[in-house]
Amino acid sequence: MSQPLYIDPKVSTKSGLDPGGVWQAWGMASLKAGNLTAAREKLCRCLKAPVDRNQLNLGPRLLQEIVSHLESTVRSTLATSFSEDILWSLRELEEALCEPGGSVDWPEGVQGQGNSLYQESLYYLSSYGTHLALVSFLMRHDNMKDALQHLLSKECPEEVFLEGILQPSLERGRLGMLQGLLETLDPGLEVCSRYLLSSCQLLQRRGHFHTLYQLQQFMMDHVRAAMTCIRFFTHGVVSYVQLGDQRRWLVRAKEHLRTYLQEQQGTRTNSTNRKKSTSNSFRKKMSSSDVSRHMNTIELQLEVTRFLHHCETSSSAPTPSASSSTPPTLFGPSAMKIDVACKVMLGGKNIEEGFGIAYRVIQDFQLEALTVYVRAGQRLVRQRQYRGRASAAETLMERRIRPWINKKIIEYIGEEEATLVDFVCSKVSR
């Protein structure tokens, strides 16, 4: 029987045909017959190692068929063994239940055969597969640690980590397990930092912000974590009533920045066993002055939110519909900050109630006060049909805007000019 099979490749060669198909068929036949050694000998003649193992594919179709057959053989072997020896299973199960801490052992030969097929798969993937193919195989068989060790030792590109390790971990709810192994293999997270940063970018693009926040906390990247918290505060809200219910995210953002500031000042106590990195280059940097400025912004936004939340909940005005735009906050550009100041000035029962907070917004962000007053006045004038708004507009004009205009005119022409002040105020009122 062996002689005709041996002649077949020679016949195909003499006939001018590619003998690869014969070796492939012969090798797969040997593999399915359980002759692993012969299969290796035949299949090595039609398999080649990839030129670039960093390719983002699972290797040639033949390699995938080989691994698929070996994996399915392990599953079928286990299933067949148990079904053919039901009495053995029942007996072992009974013993395990009767003995405290007892466990069921595999039938003789099954575990060894499964392990040999597993090792055979590793041989083919290591010899002829890409890094992604090998890592994906290890992840399918719950060998996350081996997959990570291979990835780190071979310095695989970020895409291999994202597709081969991160994605399966997220699908199976094993992000916490992945974080634990990364911390064990790389306590400072410096070696795997590029994989973590790529993961954050992927999660942000896909809009998985809660998972992103979990990863940022694990990385101790407090500045980026604070930014994510601020996004949670503003995302999907249409009124300050809703923003008031989201204040906890501003509190968390402030805590992250405070922790970062303490680390920068060298006063943070290390309560974990993680080795402190000397560079921490992958964590976002920010000067102490900028951190303090952002913390002040968060604190002022909390005060604005408390005030406007109280005003809107106590007002009889209808709640904005879901199609309304996001209310202005102090985390936007200057134009949005001006809107916040105007909203605070007009939000209370009278101008004086919210003027103190509005003035702080003007001072802290160096806004043009006249612009704020003029815009607030124009909004009040447009709302004269509401009871009491006209008198409020007149109060604002006489107590805030007119003195400001008079001061600016004196600066420009060197003396008071009442007629010019009246003219400018009349234009503002329109």
C-alpha positions, 0 to 999 in steps of 0.5 A: 500500500505504501509503494503506490502512495510513494510513487504518486508524487513522482508521477505528478512531477514527471507529468509536469504537475505541481506535487504540492497537492499530492503532499497536501492530500497525503499529509491530511490523510495521515493527520486524520488517521492519527499518524502525526509524525507522517503528517508532519513529514508530508505537510512540511513539503507544502507549507512555508513559514510566512515572510512577515509574521506580523501580518494581520491574518490567520495564515494560509487555508491549509494551516487553518484546516490543520489546526481546525481538524486538530481542535475538533479531534480533541473535542470529539475525543472527549465527547466520545470517551465519555459517551462510551463509558457512561458507567465510568462517569457515573462511578467517578461522579459518585466517588467525587460527591461522596468524598469531600474535595474530591474531583473527577479525573479524565479517562486514561489516555484522553488527557494525554491525547488532547495535550498531544493534539494541542502541542501539535497545533502549537507546532504548526502555528509556531512553524508556519503561522502568523503571530495573530494566528498563534495568539488567537489559538492560545486565547481560544484555549484560555491560555491568556498568559501564554498569549501575552508572553508571546506577544511581549517577547516577540514585540508584536504590533499593536494590531495583534494585541487589539484583535487577538487579545483585547477583543476576545477579552472584552467579548468574554468579560475578562478585561479584569483578568487581562489587567491582572496578567499585564500587571504581573508580567509588566509591573510598571506597565512600561513595556505594554504601554503602547498596547494600552494606549492603542486600546484606549484609542480603539475604545474611544473610537467605538464609543465604549467610554465606560470600558475606556474609563476602567482601563484608564483607572488601571493605567493610573492615567488620572488626567485622561480619566478626568477628561472621561469623567467630564464627558460623562457629565455632559453626554446626553443631557439637555438641561441643567436639571439632568446635569444636576444629577450628573454632578458625581462625575465632576467630583470624580474628575476633581479627585483624579486631578487632585491625585495627579497633583499629589503625585507630581508634588511627591506626596502621594503614598504608594498603597499598592505593590506596583513598582513606580515607573521612573518615566511613566511616559505613557501617562498624560502629562500636565503642569501643576498650574494647569491642573489647578486651573482645571480643578478651579473650573470644575469647582466653578462648574459645580457651583453653576450646576447647583444654582441652575439646577435649583432654578430649573427645578423650582421653575414652572417652565416646561422641561426641554425636549429630547431634541434640545441641544446640550446646555452650555458648560464651562468646558467649552470655548469662550462663546459657550462660557459667555452663554453660561454667564448669561444663563446664570444672570437670567436664571434666578428670580432677579439679576442680583441672585446670580450675578455673583457667580456670573461675575466669577465666570467673567473674571476667571476666564477673562471674558469681555464683561461688556459683551456678557452684559450686552448679550444678557440685556438683549435676551431680556429685551427679547423676552419682554412678553414675560412678566417682570422681564422688562423691569429686570432689563432696565435694572441691568441696563441702569446698574451694570451696562450704563456705568460700564459704557460710561467708563469706556467712553471716558477712557476713549475721549477723556471726559463724560458724554451723557448724550453719547452714553444714552445713544449707545444704551439705546442701541444696545436695548434694541 
